[in-house]
């Protein structure tokens, strides 16, 4: 039976016209699936469904999402992130990933219908390209009586401007130049920063993506050495708002807080001290 699939031009260019036709005809697309964004069931025979292609260096994962959750798109990720997502899916005991017939490099692997439900954790990683170690914490932040999914980013040392030898901390100025807004209080949701996004793979946080300075697909501004797990509540809030609030502060401003109320207190203090920037980043999911 034909599927109600959206296959964008960029996805079609990667998988080829033949495979796109097979998807639209229902030959290689599942009828039911778990949405790669909201993790709830979808049915490509009954509702519009987006094809979302995540491409690594050698392999790729073709995933499906409610069209109301994500548009059909191509997202560039590292091979390590992609293999980690495939391993996470296979560890659940659901059906193995299915290989889609290959018309272009890289190899395409279709995501199965069921994925692992993650838990919350914290994971430091590296800032690209400055290579300063970052601490990234996920949590829910209350703004105007509504809970929003948030990422709080704080380096463990000052971040110098690329190409300089000084000892100053340019972490916040660099982000402001990219479009992040300085905050003096957390009274309203910060504006959306278009071109940036938060990448969830197999229900886990893998990267924060930024526009490619050379054009083309987005590149990783931050990526986790190991996927950062998030709670069901965080993921539900992310799906509701279709975006994640990212807060960033210089070293020593926030610290590792064991509870969300303490994290909020630290954010409020950093904002009052003029040491906080933020933006709302759209979701990209798998």
Helices and strands as residue ranges (DSSP letters): E 5-6, H 9-15, H 17-25, E 32-34, E 41-43, E 49-55, E 59-66, E 73-76, H 79-90, E 98-100, E 107-110, E 122-127, E 133-143, E 146-155, H 171-178, E 181-182, E 192-201, E 204-210, E 219-229, H 232-241, E 243-249, H 260-272, E 277-285
